Amino acid sequence: MEYVHIKGGWKELLRDKKTLIQKDVVIIGAGAAGLMCAIEAGKRNRSVIVLEHMNKIAKKIRVSGGGHCNFTNINLQPDNYLSANPHFCKSALARFTPHDFINLAERYGIEYYEKEKGQLFCQGTSGEIIRMLYAECRKAGVEIRVGCRIRSITKAGHFSVSTNLNKIEASALVIATGGLSYPELGASDMGFRTAQRFGLKVTQLKPALVPLVFSRHDLEKFSELSGASFDAIVGCRGRQFRGEVLFTHRGLSGPAILQVSSYWDKGDEITIDLMPDRNAYELFMSKRRRRTELSNLLSEYLPRRFSHRWSELNAPIRPLCQYTEKELKHIAHQLHHWTIRPAGTEGYGKAEITAGGIDTDELSSRTMEVKKVPGLYFAGEVIDVAGQLGGYNLQWAWSSGFIAGQYA
């Protein structure tokens, strides 16, 4: 059975549901990690088949970076990743680096640019990255099947994968199914269920890089601020991120909020420095003889709607000259330590990634192989390695997929 990519999607050329297919490697998931793994395994002259339950490959890559694919980050460090074992990711990231992927993209003439903080994006569209991966798969002799739904996976010496199209047998099985985020793009819990089927531990899963939702009380106070945004430093559990904070109709979003959401757990507070480039107390003292109201002064540095609402909630309405020094010191402290206790997140539907996953204690960091199930590998987001915003998660997919492809 073969598939060809034409305008509008992948089309099946031949259908034969009865044929038993025998391969060296079967990879479940045609995303970033699965395709990279397939390329590398194919280069080793392994016969490889990739199974994808959606009708197109790499749907999550296509929407990455607003359609321009934030494909890596040149400032990458292991500290950019959240995992129960912060050392697990180091080997893979050192053996397939951002520059290795950049070199591959350059061989295909893909033009790119650095947006900020080391984030690299395609000058064109994400489709350039997808076409590159597909071309590499073809060169490596990889077979790709879309619209292929997994019915069962068993192991008796070799792995046997039963699907709606065919039954596949292989000596190596790679699970690269991603996490639970973007369900409309085909996300499912199949990777985690497969891990449990083989007796592997899965750490607690939660939406990450996701907007936060106000409590009912805070929603009443800030519901009219939707669309207002400002630059701030946001902190939670000892981690701080600087960037835009955006009010939504349900809570807070923007890059700084998305970053901190990966570290936030229900019940935690987040702290927001509303004036990260200024000492609010010194500012007040330099202008304390003015009859200007506090809210109007703050409007020079923050969105007007927000500064007026914040002032109503945190400071008596009076001219600046009528505040005592102690009151100004207290207000300044609140400006640099505005505290919010979110009620929750927007969930997997709005999350860019899933935090948690296959317990890294179950895997070899050198090969991505399951220690107690020879021939079984995991790669990408399905593993308990969650990157920060800015190209780190795609780089983890490339790196972990590359490593799995060296051994599967």
C-alpha distance (Angstrom), angle and dihedral (degrees) to the residues before:
residue distance angle dihedral
M1 . . .
E2 3.80 . .
Y3 3.77 136.1 .
V4 3.77 128.4 -156.9
H5 3.79 128.1 -160.9
I6 3.79 112.6 -128.9
K7 3.77 133.2 159.5
G8 3.77 107.2 -60.0
G9 3.79 97.9 26.8
W10 3.76 146.4 -62.4
K11 3.80 117.2 -27.8
E12 3.76 127.1 -162.3
L13 3.79 115.5 -125.7
L14 3.79 99.7 -173.7
R15 3.78 133.3 13.5
D16 3.75 123.1 -157.6
K17 3.79 113.6 159.2
K18 3.80 96.1 179.2
T19 3.78 101.0 59.0
L20 3.80 118.4 106.7
I21 3.78 108.7 -138.8
Q22 3.79 119.2 -151.9
K23 3.78 119.7 -162.9
D24 3.77 139.1 158.9
V25 3.80 93.2 -125.3
V26 3.79 133.2 22.0
I27 3.80 116.3 -168.0
I28 3.79 121.1 -165.6
G29 3.79 111.8 -151.9
A30 3.82 128.0 39.5
G31 3.77 96.4 -145.8
A32 3.79 129.8 111.7
A33 3.82 97.0 -66.5
G34 3.81 95.5 40.1
L35 3.80 95.1 49.6
M36 3.79 93.5 45.4
C37 3.79 89.7 49.8
A38 3.81 90.9 49.0
I39 3.81 92.2 51.2
E40 3.78 93.5 51.5
A41 3.80 95.0 43.9
G42 3.80 89.9 47.9
K43 3.80 90.9 52.2
R44 3.81 87.1 59.4
N45 3.81 88.4 59.0
R46 3.77 91.6 -107.4
S47 3.80 114.1 147.7
V48 3.81 104.2 -118.2
I49 3.79 135.7 -170.8
V50 3.81 124.4 -174.3
L51 3.81 119.1 -156.5
E52 3.80 120.4 -156.4
H53 3.80 123.2 178.9
M54 3.81 94.5 -157.9
N55 3.81 123.2 76.6
K56 3.82 93.6 -112.7
I57 3.77 135.3 37.7
A58 3.81 125.8 -116.4
K59 3.79 98.6 13.3
K60 3.80 92.7 159.6
I61 3.81 91.3 51.6
R62 3.79 88.6 53.3
V63 3.83 93.3 60.4
S64 3.82 95.1 38.8
G65 3.77 115.3 120.8
G66 3.77 93.6 8.1
G67 3.81 89.9 -59.3
H68 3.82 94.7 -45.7
C69 3.83 96.0 88.2
N70 3.79 115.7 -124.6
F71 3.80 87.5 -141.1
T72 3.82 101.0 176.1
N73 3.80 146.2 -19.4
I74 3.79 122.0 -120.2
N75 3.82 91.7 -154.7
L76 3.79 93.0 59.7
Q77 3.80 119.1 152.6
P78 3.83 130.1 169.1
D79 3.82 86.4 -112.5
N80 3.82 87.5 70.5
Y81 3.82 88.7 73.5
L82 3.79 132.5 77.7
S83 3.81 117.7 -147.9
A84 3.78 139.6 138.5
N85 3.81 83.7 -114.4
P86 3.82 107.2 40.8
H87 3.83 90.9 -172.2
F88 3.81 96.8 57.5
C89 3.81 96.3 83.3
K90 3.81 96.0 49.9
S91 3.80 99.2 84.5
A92 3.79 96.5 50.6
L93 3.81 94.0 43.1
A94 3.81 90.8 50.9
R95 3.82 93.9 49.1
F96 3.81 96.9 47.8
T97 3.78 108.2 28.8
P98 3.80 134.4 -176.5
H99 3.82 87.8 -99.1
D100 3.80 90.8 55.5
F101 3.80 89.8 57.0
I102 3.81 91.6 43.1
N103 3.82 89.1 54.4
L104 3.80 90.1 52.6
A105 3.81 91.8 49.7
E106 3.80 91.4 47.9
R107 3.81 91.0 53.3
Y108 3.79 86.7 61.0
G109 3.79 92.8 47.4
I110 3.80 93.8 -113.3
E111 3.79 109.4 163.8
Y112 3.78 117.4 -146.0
Y113 3.77 142.1 171.5
E114 3.80 138.7 -154.3
K115 3.78 110.4 -113.5
E116 3.80 101.1 -176.0
K117 3.80 140.0 -42.8
G118 3.80 92.6 17.9
Q119 3.81 96.1 -54.2
L120 3.82 112.5 149.4
F121 3.81 121.4 -154.7
C122 3.79 134.0 179.1
Q123 3.80 114.4 -102.8
G124 3.78 85.0 -142.5
T125 3.79 125.5 32.7
S126 3.79 136.6 -54.0
G127 3.78 86.8 -105.4
E128 3.82 88.7 79.0
I129 3.81 90.7 63.6
I130 3.80 91.6 46.1
R131 3.82 92.6 49.8
M132 3.79 89.4 49.3
L133 3.81 92.3 52.5
Y134 3.80 91.5 46.6
A135 3.81 91.2 49.8
E136 3.80 90.4 50.2
C137 3.80 90.2 49.7
R138 3.80 90.9 52.3
K139 3.81 91.9 48.8
A140 3.80 89.1 51.4
G141 3.82 92.5 49.4
V142 3.79 94.3 -114.2
E143 3.80 118.2 163.6
I144 3.81 116.5 -143.8
R145 3.79 125.3 -164.3
V146 3.78 122.8 -171.4
G147 3.79 128.2 -168.4
C148 3.79 86.0 38.9
R149 3.80 113.5 143.3
I150 3.79 119.7 -165.2
R151 3.79 115.3 -127.1
S152 3.79 101.6 174.5
I153 3.80 142.7 -11.8
T154 3.79 122.7 -154.0
K155 3.79 136.1 167.4
A156 3.78 126.5 -147.8
G157 3.77 103.9 152.2
H158 3.80 90.2 -46.6
F159 3.79 128.4 35.6
S160 3.79 118.6 -100.5
V161 3.81 117.6 -159.7
S162 3.78 117.6 -171.1
T163 3.81 116.4 -160.2
N164 3.79 139.2 169.8
L165 3.82 87.9 -99.1
N166 3.79 108.1 37.2
K167 3.76 145.6 -23.5
I168 3.80 114.0 -103.4
E169 3.77 127.7 -162.1
A170 3.80 122.8 -165.5
S171 3.77 141.0 158.9
A172 3.82 91.9 -131.3
L173 3.81 130.6 42.0
V174 3.80 123.4 -166.4
I175 3.80 120.4 -166.7
A176 3.82 110.7 -155.3
T177 3.78 99.8 153.8
G178 3.81 98.5 134.2
G179 3.79 125.8 -139.8
L180 3.79 136.6 -65.0
S181 3.80 98.8 -83.7
Y182 3.81 121.7 109.5
P183 3.83 96.5 25.3
E184 3.81 89.3 178.8
L185 3.81 87.4 64.5
G186 3.78 91.9 54.7
A187 3.80 104.1 -87.3
S188 3.79 113.6 163.5
D189 3.79 140.9 164.8
M190 3.81 93.0 -114.4
G191 3.79 94.1 114.0
F192 3.78 92.5 52.9
R193 3.81 92.4 45.2
T194 3.80 89.9 50.8
A195 3.80 90.4 51.6
Q196 3.78 91.0 51.9
R197 3.79 90.2 46.3
F198 3.82 87.2 61.4
G199 3.81 93.0 45.0
L200 3.80 97.4 -103.7
K201 3.79 124.8 148.3
V202 3.79 119.4 -115.0
T203 3.80 118.4 -160.8
Q204 3.79 121.8 -134.8
L205 3.80 111.4 -66.3
K206 3.79 124.4 -142.9
P207 3.81 139.0 159.7
A208 3.82 112.2 -93.4
L209 3.79 135.6 -172.7
V210 3.78 84.1 31.5
P211 3.84 136.1 137.5
L212 3.80 116.6 -98.5
V213 3.81 123.6 -126.3
F214 3.79 124.9 -134.4
S215 3.77 123.1 -122.7
R216 3.78 113.3 -108.7
H217 3.80 89.8 -102.3
D218 3.82 94.0 52.4
L219 3.79 92.1 42.9
E220 3.79 89.3 59.9
K221 3.81 89.6 51.7
F222 3.80 98.3 46.0
S223 3.81 106.9 24.9
E224 3.81 92.5 108.8
L225 3.82 93.0 57.4
S226 3.82 97.1 73.1
G227 3.80 109.0 141.8
A228 3.81 96.2 23.6
S229 3.81 114.3 123.6
F230 3.79 139.9 177.2
D231 3.79 141.9 171.3
A232 3.81 114.6 -96.7
I233 3.78 147.3 147.7
V234 3.81 111.8 -111.0
G235 3.79 122.5 -164.8
C236 3.80 138.8 -172.0
R237 3.80 132.8 162.8
G238 3.79 92.7 -3.7
R239 3.82 95.9 -50.9
Q240 3.80 122.2 111.5
F241 3.79 131.3 -168.0
R242 3.76 130.8 -175.4
G243 3.79 122.8 -147.0
E244 3.76 145.6 87.8
V245 3.81 120.5 -29.3
L246 3.79 114.7 -158.3
F247 3.80 128.5 -166.3
T248 3.81 112.9 -135.5
H249 3.79 129.8 -172.7
R250 3.83 88.2 -96.2
G251 3.79 106.1 30.5
L252 3.80 141.0 -57.0
S253 3.79 132.5 -25.5
G254 3.80 137.8 154.8
P255 3.82 129.2 109.8
A256 3.82 96.5 -67.9
I257 3.81 91.8 51.4
L258 3.81 93.0 45.4
Q259 3.79 90.2 51.9
V260 3.79 95.0 50.1
S261 3.82 92.5 44.4
S262 3.82 90.6 74.1
Y263 3.82 89.0 63.5
W264 3.80 96.7 38.8
D265 3.81 121.3 100.6
K266 3.78 127.3 -173.2
G267 3.79 109.8 -77.6
D268 3.81 94.9 27.0
E269 3.78 123.4 123.2
I270 3.77 123.6 -135.0
T271 3.80 120.7 -146.9
I272 3.80 121.4 -146.5
D273 3.80 125.6 -162.2
L274 3.80 101.5 -151.4
M275 3.81 94.7 -171.1
P276 3.82 106.1 37.0
D277 3.81 95.7 163.1
R278 3.79 97.9 46.1
N279 3.77 139.7 57.3
A280 3.79 100.1 -125.9
Y281 3.81 93.8 -161.0
E282 3.81 92.8 53.1
L283 3.79 89.2 47.2
F284 3.79 91.5 53.1
M285 3.78 93.2 46.7
S286 3.80 91.7 50.6
K287 3.80 90.4 54.7
R288 3.80 102.2 29.9
R289 3.80 94.4 115.9
R290 3.79 91.3 62.9
R291 3.77 123.2 102.7
T292 3.81 88.7 -142.2
E293 3.79 113.3 126.9
L294 3.78 115.1 -114.4
S295 3.82 93.0 -118.5
N296 3.80 91.6 55.4
L297 3.79 91.5 50.1
L298 3.80 91.5 50.0
S299 3.81 89.4 49.3
E300 3.79 86.9 70.5
Y301 3.82 88.7 65.6
L302 3.82 105.3 24.9
P303 3.83 135.4 39.0
R304 3.80 108.3 -72.9
R305 3.81 95.8 -126.3
F306 3.77 91.5 50.9
S307 3.82 96.8 43.4
H308 3.80 91.3 52.8
R309 3.80 93.3 47.1
W310 3.80 93.1 45.1
S311 3.80 91.1 49.2
E312 3.81 91.8 49.8
L313 3.81 89.5 54.5
N314 3.80 99.8 40.3
A315 3.80 110.4 28.5
P316 3.83 137.8 37.4
I317 3.80 112.0 -102.9
R318 3.80 105.7 -109.7
P319 3.81 139.6 111.4
L320 3.79 116.3 -72.5
C321 3.80 91.8 -114.1
Q322 3.81 91.2 63.1
Y323 3.81 95.8 60.6
T324 3.78 120.1 96.3
E325 3.79 119.9 -125.4
K326 3.80 89.7 -109.6
E327 3.81 91.4 53.4
L328 3.81 92.0 49.6
K329 3.80 90.7 49.7
H330 3.82 90.1 52.2
I331 3.82 93.3 47.6
A332 3.81 90.7 47.8
H333 3.79 90.1 52.3
Q334 3.81 90.2 52.2
L335 3.79 91.2 50.5
H336 3.79 90.5 55.7
H337 3.83 93.5 40.0
W338 3.81 106.3 35.7
T339 3.80 104.2 166.0
I340 3.80 126.9 -151.9
R341 3.81 127.8 176.7
P342 3.82 106.3 -154.7
A343 3.79 119.1 -148.5
G344 3.80 93.6 -142.1
T345 3.79 144.7 -56.4
E346 3.79 135.0 -75.1
G347 3.81 87.8 -104.6
Y348 3.78 133.8 -132.3
G349 3.81 91.9 -43.7
K350 3.81 90.0 69.8
A351 3.82 99.5 26.0
E352 3.79 119.2 108.5
I353 3.80 93.2 -153.0
T354 3.80 144.1 4.5
A355 3.81 118.0 -113.6
G356 3.78 116.0 -146.4
G357 3.79 125.6 27.8
I358 3.78 140.6 142.7
D359 3.80 106.5 12.4
T360 3.80 106.7 -107.9
D361 3.82 89.6 -140.1
E362 3.81 85.9 72.3
L363 3.82 93.3 58.3
S364 3.78 139.7 63.9
S365 3.81 108.5 -119.6
R366 3.81 87.9 -152.4
T367 3.82 96.6 56.4
M368 3.86 108.3 9.6
E369 3.82 86.9 -125.9
V370 3.80 121.2 141.0
K371 3.78 107.4 -107.6
K372 3.80 96.1 -139.8
V373 3.83 99.1 35.0
P374 3.82 110.5 56.9
G375 3.78 112.8 -146.7
L376 3.81 95.6 22.5
Y377 3.81 116.5 113.2
F378 3.80 136.5 176.5
A379 3.81 127.3 -157.9
G380 3.79 138.5 177.4
E381 3.77 131.6 3.2
V382 3.81 94.2 -10.1
I383 3.83 87.3 75.8
D384 3.82 121.5 79.5
V385 3.81 93.3 -98.4
A386 3.81 116.4 108.9
G387 3.79 120.9 -177.9
Q388 3.76 128.3 -149.6
L389 3.79 121.8 -110.8
G390 3.80 115.2 -74.6
G391 3.82 113.1 67.1
Y392 3.79 96.4 -52.7
N393 3.80 95.9 115.5
L394 3.79 94.9 52.8
Q395 3.80 89.2 48.3
W396 3.81 89.5 53.0
A397 3.80 88.3 51.5
W398 3.81 92.0 50.6
S399 3.81 93.1 45.2
S400 3.80 99.0 44.4
G401 3.81 91.2 42.4
F402 3.79 90.7 50.1
I403 3.81 91.6 51.4
A404 3.82 94.1 47.4
G405 3.80 88.6 49.5
Q406 3.81 91.0 57.4
Y407 3.79 92.0 61.6
A408 3.84 110.4 22.0
